[in-house]
Amino acid sequence: MGGARLGQLSDSHATALRSVWLPGREGVMSRGLRVWQASARLPGQGCGLGVVGVVLEEAVQDGGRGREGSVLGPILVRRADLPRGPWGASRGSKSGSPRGPLEPGVTCGPGESTDGTGAREDGAACGGAVSPSLSPQDMEKEQETLRAWKERVARELDRVVAFWLEHSHDQEQGGFFTCLGRDGRVYDDLKYVWLQGRQVWMYCRLYRQFERFRRPELLNAAKAGGEFLLRYAQVAPPAKKCAFVLTRDGRPVKVQRTIFSECFYTMAMNELWRVTGDARYQSEAMEMMDQIVSWVREDPSGLGRPQLPGAPASESMAVPMMLLNLVEQLGEADEELAGISAELGDWCAQRILQHVQRGGQAVLENVSEDGEELSGCLGRHQNPGHALEAGWFLLRYAIRRGDAKLRAHVIDKFLLLPFHSGWDPEHGGLFYFQDADGLCPTQLEWAMKLWWPHSEAMIAFLMGYSETGDPALLRIFYQVAEYTFRWFRDPEYGEWFGYLNRDGKVALTIKGGPFKGCFHVPRCLAMCEEMLNDLLSRLAPASALSARSPPAGSARPGAE
């Protein structure tokens, strides 16, 4: 293609001219590229690399409006990385969110997908996180960007953990305060079992996997939280049903007719066993897991939920999601247990996958028990953050099974689809709830931006990139991470705000409450730090090799 410009193309090539805003790595509200595209295919160009006459202009967004800048020149981009459909509408997207140009030197071979999943038609991976065709300069630049994000994420993880260590420990009664104001002051001493279990799990995970968190204060607090749960979480032992809310000294206040208190209890006990070796904790985890599976797959009556004649027989995606997460948790580094629970994992994955409805164009939060779409608001309800969280749960499952075809399907349906439909084209950020028919959702908070969907999106897209090497997924990670760090992070007191209005302004200044505790933010940061470390370790030897032996006849950056 060389130095072609739109003006030099024949009429047959210069078709479907349109401009597309592509977010830059510093975020949607800062720098980016404006692409003028003539979407014809040049003879001999494969793998969707047939977009011709592309001229890049540097642009700076200001209040949602871009200013034109200098022309940077032509490049090749994958057709998959540009919006699909008439006038840039991508599949499953009302906003037509673009995915940006191909990274320098990243190419696909014959038979490889152009759908942005990074998968070949035969199910094998396309490329990888390290592309041998990257020039040494481009690879070094990519390493610098990843390294900067790794350092930024690690610093933020330290600040977040410090916030909870300083403000949340109940030294008198055990367990944790989670109702914390912006500066960490306790505004309510009720203890939510979900959050008690999550914080025990988080502390143990950090202690086990990060050398710098292998500190007595973290382990001692986790053990105190675990003992609090053992003493008080179950409402009427030996029955396994756990409370949702306890008083500060452990008396039950409220019970939910769901499995989630019990799920986080199980996660906490299993992690405590891993770091302490105390068999009591693993025994508790396995007994509670057996009860949860029985409630879900055999007899739900123990949950106390009445079977009313008018209630639809529905299944929320949250239930198989949580079970699949528990299968992963209990089977980690335990081949025997992983083998025993394999059938349960398969069952969970299939139940999650049936939430992809409408010919693959929507992920619905609720479906019927036989996997069909429900009528009314319940059936049209969508939760982009939940779909993204389910996406990385399924990604881990597919990776463990070595199923590249499933991995590609998950990236397409549970990562790209909910992101492109759920990203707010006006203000950025993920909507909390949506209606599959585009009607106004009935939830008052539907247009708010919450901390946890953005945390799950960061994990999902970095994991997707780490496993496929698809640069489109890395660009979305950068986009989400920049938005998240800009709007949720509190540079003054630490930790993140949880609840923003649609335009990004803080709606609630609290740092913790009945649902937000020491979990989503540190889990996201810890997992991203680990993945970024892994990516950098894989890039380093490739970069050294490329510097020693550049490919023969390699084009200089920007030649195509």
N, C-alpha and C positions, 0 to 999 in steps of 0.2 A: 504494500500500500504506500510505503515510503512517505513522501511529503504531500500527499493528496489533500486538497481542500474541497469543500462543498462546491465551490464555483467551478472546479475542474471535472466534476463528475457528469456523466451523461444523464439525460432525463430518466432513463430506465433505472439508473442506480439511485438517483436522488429522489426517493419516494418516502412518504410518511415522515416528512421533516417535522420535528417537534423538539421542544426544549424540556429538560428534566433537571430538577434540583437534586444534587447528590450531596448528602451531608459529609462534611469533612471529619477528620479524626478528632477534632477538638469539640465536636458536638453540632447538633442541628442549628443552634443559635449563634454559631460563630463562622468559621471559614468552611468553604466547600468548593464544589466544581459545578459549573453549568455546562451541560453537554448538549450540543446541537447535533442531532442524529439523523442520518439518512439510512433507513433500516433495510437496505438491500444486501444481498449476499454476493460477495466477490467470487468468481470461479475458483474452485480449488480450496476454499476455506472450509474447514471442518469444525466440528464440536461447537457450533453456534458462534464461531468467530467471524461471522459474516457481516457485522455491522461496519459500514464504511463511512468515510468522510466525517469522522468525529472531530470536532474542534472544541477544545476545552477553554473555558474562560474562568479566571479566578474571580470569585464573588465573595462578598461579605454580607451576611444577612443582618438586617437591622430592623428589629421590630416585626419580623416576619416577611420583610420585603428585601429582595436581593439587589445589590448594586453591581453593575457590570465592571469587570476589571480587564486585565491584560490577557490577550490571546496566548495560550500556552502551546498550541499545536495539536496535531492529530495523534490519536492512539487507536489501537484495536481494543474492543471490549467484547465480552461474551454477551450474546443475545440474552442469556439467562440472567445476567446481572442488570438488565434494563427492565422496566415494568412491562407486563404483558397486557394484551387486550387492547381495545380501542382507547387511544389517547392515554396510554400509560397505566391502565388499571390492571394491577397484578391479580393473580388468582386469589379469590377469597378476600380481596381487599377493596374497601370502598374508597380509601384514600389514595390508592395507587402508589404506596410508598416505594421509592426506588431503592436499589441495592448497590449502585455505584459501579465504577469501572473495575476491570480486572487489575489485580496487583501486577506490577512489573515482573515479567518473566514467568508468570504462572500460566501453564497451558494444560490442555486436556488432549488425550489421544483419541483415536478412532473408537467409536462405540460408547463414548462417555457422555454422561447426562448433561443437558443444558438447563436443568430445572433448578440450579442453585443448591442442590443437596450435596454436591461433591461426589456423587456415586456414578459408577458406570452402569450401562444398561444390563451388564451381566451381574450386577450386585457388588462388584469389587470397588474399593475406594479409589477416588480420583485424586491423584497428587499425593497429599500428605502435608503435615504441618511444615515440613522442610522441602522446598522445591529446589531441585538441583539446577534449574535454569535461572534462578535468581543470581544476578551479578553479585560479586563480593560487596560492592557499595550498597546495593539494595538490601542484601542480607544483613549487613551491619546496621543499616537504618532500621530494619524491622526488629533486630535485636534491641536496639536502643529504645524503641517504642515499647516493646514488651517489658524490658528491664525497668523503664520508668514506671509503667503500670504496676509491676510487681512490687517495687519499692513504695509506691503510693498506697497500694492495698495493704502491705505489711504495716506501714505506719498507722493506717486507719484502724487496722485490727488491734494494734496495741492500745490505741486511744479508747476504743470501744470496750475492750476487756477491762481496762483500768476504771472506766465509769462504773461497771457493774461490781467490780471488786470493792470499790470505795463506798458505794451507796446501797447495795441491795442485800447485804448479809444480815440476817437476824441472829445476833450473837447470843440472845437469851433463849429463844424458843427453837432455833434451828430453821432451816429452810430459807426462803428468799422473799424480800419485799420486791414487788414488781410494779406497784403503782407509784411511779416516780415522776416528779415534775421536771421541768427543763434542766434545773440545776442539780437534780438528783434527790431533792427532798421528798420524803415519803408523804403522800397525801391520803393514803388509805392502807391499812395493814391487813386487808383480806389477802388470802393466798390462793392462787388459782392453780389447780393441779396440773393442767396442761403446762403451765409455765415453770412450775417446780421441776417437773420431769425434764423439760427442755433444757433448763439451766444446768441440772446435774449432768445430762448428756453432753452439753456443750463444754463444760469445764473438763470433763473426763477426756473428751475427744482432743481438746487442745493440749492437755497434759500428756496424752499418749503420742500425739503426732508432731508436736513442735517442741524442740529442745528448749527454746526460751520461755515456754510456759510450763516447764517441768518444775513447778515451784510448790512447796508445801501448802501455802495458803490456798492455792487453787484446789489441790486434792482434798485438803481438810474441809473446805467449804462444800465440795461435791459429796463427800461422805456424810457430812451433817445434813445436807439436803436429802440424800438417799435414806438416811435413818428417819427423818421426818416423814417421808413418804411411806416407809414401811409401817410406821406407827399409826398414821392417821388417814392415808389416802382412801383405803377401803372403808366403805360406810358401815357395813355390818359383817365383819369377818365371821366365818370363813368364806362367805359369799365374796365374789371378786369385784363386784361393781364399785367403781371409785366415784368419789365426789367430783364436782366441777369446781366448787369454791369451798374453802375452809376458813375458819377464823384464824387469827394469828397463832393461837395455841392448839389448833388442829381439829376443832369441832366442825362437823359438816354443816354447810349453809345451803347448798344447792347441788342437785344432781342433774346431769344431762342424760337424755335417753339415746346416747350415741356411744361409740367405741373409742373416742379420741383421748379422754383422760387415761384410759387403760393402755392405749398405744404408746403414749409418751412415758407412762410408768414403765412399760416394758423396755423401751429404748434406754431409759435411765439405768435400770437394773443391769442390763446387759453390758453397758459401758463401764459401770462400776466394777463389775466382775472382771472385765478386761484389764483394768488398771490396778485392782487390789488383789485379784486372785481369790477373793472370798466367795466360796461356793453358794452361800445364802442368796447372793444377788442373782446368780445365774438360775438358781432354782425358782426364784420368784419370777424372773423373766419368762422362763419356759412354761410355768404354770399359767401365767396370765396370757401368754400367746395362745395356748391351747383353748382358753376360755374365749378369747376374741374370735378365733377361727370358728368355734362352735356357734357363737352368736351370729356370725355373718353367714355361714354356710349351712347351718342346721336348724337352730332354734333361737330366734331373736327375742323370745319372751322375757328372758332375763334382763333385757335392757329396760323393760317397763313401758315400752311404747305400745299404746293400744292400737289394735287393728280396726280402724273405723271403716264402715262400708263405702263411704264416698271417697276415701283417699286413694289416689292412683298408686298402683304397684310400681313404684319408681326406684331407680338406683342412682345415687349421687356418685360422681366420679371420685369423690374424696375417699370413699370406703375402699375400693380396690387399690387406689393410690397408696393409702397408708399401709395396707397389708403388704403391698409389694416393697415398700420401704422397709418394713419390719423383716421381710424375707432377706433383703440385702443386708440389713444390720446383723441379724442373727447368724447368717451364713458367711460373714466376712472372715476370711482366714480360717474357716472351719469346714473342710471339704465334706466331712461326714454329715454335718447338719445341713450344708448347702444341698447335698444330694437328697436328703430326706424331704426338704422343703421345695424341691424343684417343681413338683406338680402344682403346689400352691402358687409359686411364682408364675407358672404358665397360665394358671386360671386367672390370676390378677391381671396379667398383661392383656389377656383376651378381653376381659371385662372393661379395661380402660380403652382398648382400641375400638370397641363398639360405640364409643362416644363420638367417633368421627362419623358425621351424618351428612345428608344432602349431597350424595355423590362425591364425598370427600371435600366438600367446600366449607364445612363448619364443624367445630368441636363444641358439642353441647354439654352443659354441666350435668343435666339429668336426662336419662332415657328410661324406657320401660325395662322391666326385668328380662325381657327377651330381646333387648337391644334395639327397640324401635323408638322413633321420635314421639314425644308426648305432645299433647295439645296445650294451647294456652301459654301464659307467661312462663310457667314452670318448664315447659318443653323448649321454649325459645331462649332461655337464660344462658348467657355465656360469661365466663370468667377468664379473661386472657391470662392472668397470672397463674391460675390453677392449671390451665392447659400447658403453660410453659414449665411449671414444676413437674407435672406428669411427664412432660417431654424428657426431662433429664433423668427421671426415674426409669423411663422406658429405654433411654439411651444406655444406661448402665446395664440394664437387663439384656439388651441386644448385644452389647460388647461382651458381656460374660458368656453369652451363647455363641459368639462369633458369627452372628447373623447380619451380614452387611446389607442385605435387602431390607430387613426390618429397620435397621439403623437409618437408611435413606428415607424410608416411609415416615419414620418418627420425626426426622428433621423437617421434612416437607409439611407434615400435618400438625405436629405439636410444637414446632418452633416457628417456622416461617409463616404459616397460616395465621395463628393467633397474634403474632407480632404485627404483621402487616394490616390486619383488620383492627387490632386493638390500640395501635399507636395513634395518639392524638395529632393530626396533621397541622393543627393551628398552634398549639402550645407545647407540643412534645409530651412525652410520658405516656404511660399505659393507662387507659380507662380501667376503672375497677370492674364495672359490669357493662355488658352490652346485650342487646336484643338481636337475635339472628335475622329478624326481618327488618331491622333498622327502625323499629318503633321505639318510642321513649321507654326506657326501662322504668320499672316501678320503684326500684330502690332509690331512696333519697341521695345516697352517696355514690351513685353510679358513675358520675363524671369526676370524682375525686381521684387523686393519685396517692396510692398507699405504698409504704416502704417495701412490703414483702413481695409484690409482683415484680418489682424492679430488681430485687435481690435474686429472685428465681430466674429472671431473664439473663442476668449477668452470668450465673452458673451455667444455664442452658446453652447459651451461644458460645461461651468459651470452651465448654465441653465438646460441643459440636465441631468447633474449629480444631480443637486438639485431636479429635478422632478422624477428621476428614481432610484437614488442610484447606478447606474451602474459604477463600478470603472474604466472601460475602458474609459469612458467619462472624468472622473476626471484626469486620466493619460494624456489624450490628452490636457486637459486644462493646466496642469503643463508644458507639452512639448512646447506648443505654447507660454505660458506666459514667460517661461525662454528664448526662442529665442527672443521674442519681447523686453523684458527688456534688454537683452544683446546687441542687435543690433540697435534698434530704439531710445532708451532713450539717451538723452544728459545730462551727469552728470555735465557738466560745466555750461551751460547756462539755463538748464531747457527745458521743453517740449520735443517733439520727432522729430527726422528727419522723413521725409515722404517718401523719395525715395532712395532705396538702389539698388546697382547692385546685380546680382545673388549671388555673393559670400559674400554678407553682407556689403560690403564697401559703405560708404555714397556717393551717386551720386549727390544729390543736398543738399546743406547745409541750405536751407531756412526752416523756421519753419511754414510759411504760404504762401498762394498764391491764385490763382483763385479757387482752389478746396479744399485746406486744411485750415481749420480754427479751431475755438474753438468748436469742436463737437465730432468727432469720438473718440479721445483719452480720453477727460474727461467723455464722456458718457460711454465708456467701463469701465473706472476706477470706476465711480460712481455705475454703475450697479453691477460690480463684488464685490465692497465693501459691497453693500447691500445684495447680495446673500451669501457672505462668512459670514457676520454677522448672517444671518438667519440659515445657516448650523451649525454654532457654537452654536447657541441657541438651536437647535434641538439635537445636540450631547451632550450638557452639562447634561441634565437630564438623558439621556440614560447612559452616562458614570457613573454618580453617582449611578444609579440603579444597573448597572453591577458591580460596586465596592462593593456595599452592598450585592448583592445576585448573586454570580457567578453561571452560569448554572451547574447543577449537572452533574458530569462526563465529564466536558469539557476538551478537550485535551489541553495540553500546546502548545504555538505557535510553529509552525514548525513540529509538530508531524505527520502531513500528508503532 
